[in-house]
Amino acid sequence: MLEVRDLRKRFGHLTVLDGVSLRVEKGDVTAVIGPSGGGKTTLLRCVNFLEKADGGTLIFDGNSYDLRTVSKRDMAAVRMKTGFVFQNFNLFSNKTAIQNVTEGLIIARRMPKDQANAVAMRALDRVGLRDRADHYPSQLSGGQQQRVAIARAVATNPEIIYFDEPTSALDPELIGEVLAVMRDLAASGMTMLVVTHEMRFAREVSSRVIFMENGGIVEQGESRAFFAAPKEARTQAFLRTISAEN
């Protein structure tokens, strides 16, 4: 469904992504883990055209795109089939929860307002926030705001949702409610590519794990085997460190 080949990205003299290649099949929940500064977020931003890659190929839904020269028209076509959940929610502070969900449906997809409202309410219900539809972000907890952001992504009926560390901006007691929604999405068959520091989610929910460091993929594989018997010494050391911290 989604394949990335030889993705490269530099910021000045700093190489952030150095020939990254990966594949996500339909229905996969792929967790991308690794130390901070390893290129995980930049990977997501490049495949959704929020950053312009310096090289590489994206194969999505049967079509191939040169990531360095992809046209705005092709970017828009791919984005119509994807959702993106940001670390810091990215909600409009002057719009209610339901308005945050309907904005893209009405403006970008030209959906009639009544239909958009119905779709948005179903999405909010799916994340447990139907009763908060008329609340503004300032009236919601961080976990509720992130669930609105997930509802916004789900409402577009995407083929894949990208999550960029969706719990890292939350207080510890609010993380569980967001992960519960993500678990439900995974159980429903939603294809997801998730940058995360939540090892329990990666271990228990994801079907595949990618370990990144220094702009490259150190190791990737089926989740159970990855955590039970990592092959690379660097992966083993990282998992030992994470285990000790928890």
C-alpha positions in Angstrom: 0.0 0.0 0.0 2.8 2.4 1.0 6.4 2.0 0.1 9.3 4.4 0.5 12.6 3.9 -1.3 15.9 5.6 -0.6 14.4 8.6 1.1 17.1 11.3 1.7 16.8 14.7 3.5 19.4 17.2 4.6 19.1 20.4 6.6 22.1 22.4 5.5 25.1 20.2 6.2 23.1 17.9 8.5 21.9 14.6 7.0 18.6 13.8 8.7 17.5 10.9 6.5 20.1 8.8 4.7 18.5 6.4 2.3 15.5 5.2 4.3 13.4 2.5 2.7 10.3 0.9 4.2 7.0 -0.8 3.3 3.6 -0.7 5.0 1.0 -3.1 3.9 -2.8 -2.5 4.1 -3.9 -3.1 7.7 -0.4 -2.8 9.2 0.2 -0.8 12.3 3.8 0.1 12.0 5.6 1.7 15.0 8.7 3.8 14.4 10.8 4.0 17.5 14.3 5.2 18.4 16.2 7.9 20.2 15.3 11.6 19.7 17.0 13.2 16.7 17.0 10.0 14.7 14.9 11.3 11.8 11.5 9.7 12.8 9.4 12.8 12.5 11.2 14.0 9.4 10.3 10.7 7.8 6.6 11.2 8.4 6.8 14.9 7.3 8.5 13.9 4.0 6.1 11.1 3.1 3.2 13.5 3.6 4.9 16.4 1.9 5.2 18.7 4.9 8.9 18.7 4.2 10.4 18.5 0.8 12.8 15.5 0.5 16.1 15.8 -1.3 15.6 12.4 -3.0 13.6 9.2 -2.9 10.5 7.6 -4.2 7.1 7.2 -2.7 4.8 4.4 -4.0 1.3 4.9 -2.7 -1.9 3.2 -3.8 -0.2 1.9 -6.9 1.2 5.2 -8.0 4.9 6.2 -7.9 6.1 9.7 -7.0 9.6 11.3 -7.1 9.7 12.9 -3.6 12.1 15.6 -4.8 10.0 16.8 -7.8 6.5 15.7 -6.9 3.9 18.2 -8.2 1.5 20.1 -6.0 -1.4 18.4 -7.8 0.0 14.9 -6.9 0.7 16.1 -3.3 -2.9 17.1 -2.9 -4.1 13.8 -4.4 -2.1 11.7 -2.0 -3.1 13.9 1.0 -6.8 13.3 0.2 -6.2 9.6 1.0 -4.2 10.2 4.2 -4.6 11.6 7.7 -2.0 13.2 9.9 -2.1 13.5 13.7 0.4 16.0 15.1 2.2 16.0 18.4 0.7 19.3 19.5 -2.8 18.7 18.2 -2.9 21.7 15.7 -6.5 22.6 16.4 -8.0 25.9 15.6 -8.4 27.6 19.0 -11.4 29.7 17.8 -13.4 26.7 16.5 -15.3 24.1 18.4 -14.4 20.4 18.3 -17.0 19.7 15.6 -15.9 22.7 13.6 -12.3 21.6 13.8 -13.4 18.3 12.3 -15.6 19.7 9.6 -13.2 22.5 8.4 -11.2 20.2 6.1 -14.3 18.3 4.9 -16.0 21.5 3.9 -13.1 23.6 2.6 -10.7 20.9 1.1 -13.3 18.3 0.1 -16.2 20.6 -0.6 -18.6 18.4 1.4 -22.0 20.0 2.1 -22.2 21.4 5.6 -25.0 19.1 6.8 -23.1 16.0 5.5 -19.9 17.2 7.0 -21.5 17.7 10.4 -23.0 14.2 10.3 -19.6 12.7 9.4 -17.9 14.8 12.1 -20.3 13.7 14.8 -19.7 10.0 13.9 -16.0 10.6 14.1 -16.3 12.4 17.5 -18.5 9.6 18.7 -15.8 7.1 17.7 -13.2 8.8 19.9 -15.7 9.2 22.8 -16.3 12.9 22.4 -19.8 13.3 21.1 -20.8 15.2 24.2 -17.9 17.6 23.7 -18.7 18.6 20.1 -19.5 22.2 21.0 -16.5 22.7 23.3 -13.5 24.9 22.2 -10.0 23.5 22.6 -9.4 25.7 25.7 -12.3 23.8 27.4 -10.8 20.4 26.7 -8.0 18.5 28.3 -4.9 17.7 26.3 -6.1 14.1 25.9 -9.5 15.3 24.6 -7.8 17.8 22.2 -5.7 15.0 20.8 -8.8 12.8 20.4 -10.4 15.6 18.4 -7.3 15.7 16.2 -7.7 11.9 15.7 -11.4 12.4 14.9 -10.4 15.0 12.3 -8.1 12.5 10.7 -10.6 9.6 10.8 -13.4 11.8 9.4 -11.7 11.9 6.0 -11.9 8.1 5.7 -8.1 7.9 5.0 -6.3 4.8 3.6 -3.5 5.5 6.2 -3.1 7.7 9.2 0.3 9.1 10.2 0.8 9.7 13.9 3.7 11.9 15.0 4.4 11.1 18.7 0.7 11.6 19.5 1.1 11.3 23.3 4.4 13.1 23.9 2.7 16.5 24.7 0.3 14.9 27.2 0.4 14.6 31.0 1.0 10.9 32.0 -2.5 10.4 33.2 -4.0 11.4 29.8 -1.9 9.2 27.7 -4.0 6.1 28.2 -7.2 7.6 26.7 -5.4 8.5 23.5 -3.7 5.1 23.3 -7.1 3.4 23.8 -8.5 5.2 20.8 -5.5 4.2 18.7 -5.9 0.6 19.9 -9.6 0.7 18.7 -8.5 2.1 15.3 -5.9 -0.7 15.0 -8.5 -3.3 15.9 -10.8 -2.0 13.2 -8.1 -2.5 10.5 -6.9 1.0 10.1 -3.5 1.2 8.5 -1.2 3.3 10.7 2.4 4.6 10.7 3.1 5.7 14.2 6.2 7.5 15.5 6.1 6.8 19.2 8.1 6.5 22.5 5.3 4.3 23.9 7.0 0.9 24.0 4.0 -0.8 25.3 1.9 0.4 22.4 4.7 -0.7 20.0 4.9 -4.1 21.6 1.3 -4.9 22.1 -0.6 -3.1 19.3 1.8 -2.7 16.3 2.2 -5.4 13.8 5.7 -4.2 12.7 8.4 -2.1 14.3 11.1 0.1 12.7 14.0 1.2 14.8 15.7 4.3 13.5 18.9 6.1 14.6 21.1 8.7 12.9 18.9 9.1 9.9 18.7 5.4 9.0 16.9 2.2 9.8 18.9 0.0 12.1 16.4 -2.8 12.3 12.8 -3.6 11.3 10.5 -6.6 11.6 7.4 -8.2 12.9 6.7 -6.8 16.4 6.8 -10.0 18.4 10.1 -11.2 17.0 11.6 -7.7 17.2 11.0 -7.4 20.9 11.6 -11.0 21.8 14.9 -11.4 19.8 16.3 -8.2 18.3 19.1 -9.0 15.9 21.2 -5.8 16.0 23.4 -5.0 19.0 22.3 -1.3 18.9 18.6 -2.4 19.0 19.4 -4.7 22.0 21.1 -1.8 23.8 18.2 0.6 23.1 15.6 -1.8 24.3 17.6 -2.5 27.5 17.8 1.2 28.2 14.1 1.7 27.7 13.3 -1.3 29.9 15.5 0.0 32.7 13.8 3.5 32.5 10.4 1.9 32.8 
